[in-house]
Amino acid sequence: MEEDVKYMKQAVKLAKKAEAGGDVPIGCVIVYDGKIIARGYNRRNADKTTLAHAEILAIKKASKVIGDWRLEECTLYVTLEPCQMCAGAIVQARIPRCVIGCMNPKAGCAGSVLNLLDVKEFNHQVDVKRGVLEDECSKMLKDFFAKLRADKKKSDLT
């Protein structure tokens, strides 16, 4: 879907903001009625809190815009598969659709480790589309961690 690529490109831009601030490059946008109503990017290091994930920050902003905790007509776009906290927040916010850039085999909870977005016993399930701009999202993360390892190695030598 061309629309999915358009919005994922916006999430990628936000991920680059996270990286510029020293955080893992993860970005998220929430779309309602064809418009981006909320943006978020990873700020765990910047804000010194576990809770400052891109999805959590975007969900909080979208709820303010909508005026409700239920985001039942929104689509969430995120560059990296949500963790358990973010997947839980997506379910709790009743977001019907989630579009993911790349998967996270070590911590992803939208199909990699678990799929919290499709637990039949929960009162809400999320339609998930995976792999939108996958190569770009994956490369951004791999490059970030390669640089981090190289910088650590350099500092270990001095």
Summary of the structure (lengths in Angstrom):
residues: 158
radius of gyration: 15.4
end to end distance: 49.4
largest distance: 54.3
contacts: 550
relative contact order: 0.15
helix: 46%
strand: 20%
